[in-house]
């Protein structure tokens, strides 16, 4: 699989998701996320590991974005349908799945570096949400803004450390 294709494909899905959600649309993101996931899984040499990461990322997205939504710290454009109801919108859960598909590929350099992964998540997660808020209004933050950003930093720091710990290839997939 092309590392550049993996990275650029994920970024394309992210931008589409942010603009579509800001415009009140969820279906373009779900379609793009499904196409990206199908493409990445079709060309992956470690499909079972990628699928495990997708499941873990989906659960983390339901937990983290769901808690932020239910607490009122973060509100999402195109908020329904969501898991659970009034929780994480499906478009953002699609992004969690697509993000998971970068961990064994374009972000594999984070493997075995839990502190770096936690730092990358604690910084990159909030920055991505800030970008979504400023580009299209796909997300909005409660005031004072430092509180939702702190929640995102903690959630994404822990999530990325956990996900990269699970991104190691199983031994049976290392053999040619």
Residue pairs with C-beta under 8 A, 6 or more apart in sequence:
1 40
1 43
1 44
1 45
1 105
3 105
3 106
4 106
6 40
6 101
6 102
6 105
6 106
7 102
7 105
7 106
9 36
9 39
9 40
10 36
10 98
10 99
10 101
10 102
10 106
12 32
12 36
13 29
13 32
13 33
13 36
13 94
13 95
13 98
14 95
14 98
14 128
16 28
16 29
16 32
17 28
17 29
17 32
17 33
17 91
17 92
17 94
17 95
17 138
18 131
18 132
18 135
18 136
18 138
19 135
19 136
19 138
20 26
20 27
20 28
20 29
20 78
20 91
21 29
21 76
21 77
21 78
21 89
21 91
21 92
21 132
21 136
21 138
21 139
22 77
22 132
22 135
22 136
22 137
22 138
23 136
24 77
24 78
25 78
26 78
26 81
26 89
26 90
26 91
29 91
29 94
29 95
30 90
30 91
30 94
32 94
33 91
33 94
33 95
33 97
33 98
34 94
36 98
36 101
37 54
37 97
37 98
37 101
40 50
40 101
40 105
41 47
41 50
41 51
41 101
44 50
44 101
44 104
44 105
45 173
46 104
46 169
46 170
46 173
48 170
48 173
49 104
49 167
49 168
49 169
49 170
49 173
50 100
50 101
50 104
52 166
53 100
53 101
53 103
53 104
53 163
53 166
53 167
54 97
54 100
54 101
56 100
56 162
56 163
56 166
57 96
57 97
57 99
57 100
57 159
57 163
58 93
58 96
58 97
58 100
60 96
60 155
60 159
60 162
60 163
61 88
61 92
61 93
61 95
61 96
61 97
62 83
62 84
62 87
62 88
62 93
64 88
64 152
64 155
64 156
64 159
65 74
65 76
65 87
65 88
65 89
65 92
65 93
65 96
66 82
66 83
66 84
66 87
66 88
67 87
67 151
67 155
68 74
68 148
68 151
68 152
68 155
69 75
69 76
69 79
69 82
69 86
69 87
69 88
69 89
70 86
70 87
71 151
72 142
73 141
73 142
73 147
73 148
73 151
74 129
74 139
74 140
74 141
74 142
74 148
74 151
74 152
75 139
75 140
75 142
76 82
76 88
76 89
76 91
76 92
76 138
76 139
76 140
77 136
77 137
77 138
77 139
77 140
78 89
78 91
78 138
79 86
79 89
80 89
81 89
81 90
82 88
82 89
82 90
83 90
83 93
100 163
103 110
103 163
103 164
103 167
104 167
104 169
107 164
108 167
110 116
110 117
110 120
110 160
110 164
110 167
111 164
111 167
111 168
112 164
112 168
113 164
114 161
114 164
114 165
115 161
117 160
117 161
117 163
117 164
117 165
118 157
118 158
118 160
118 161
119 157
120 160
121 153
121 156
121 157
121 158
121 159
121 160
121 161
122 153
122 154
122 156
122 157
123 153
124 156
124 160
125 152
125 153
125 155
125 156
125 157
125 159
125 160
126 149
126 152
126 153
126 156
129 139
129 141
129 149
129 152
130 149
132 138
132 139
133 139
133 140
133 141
141 148
141 149
142 148
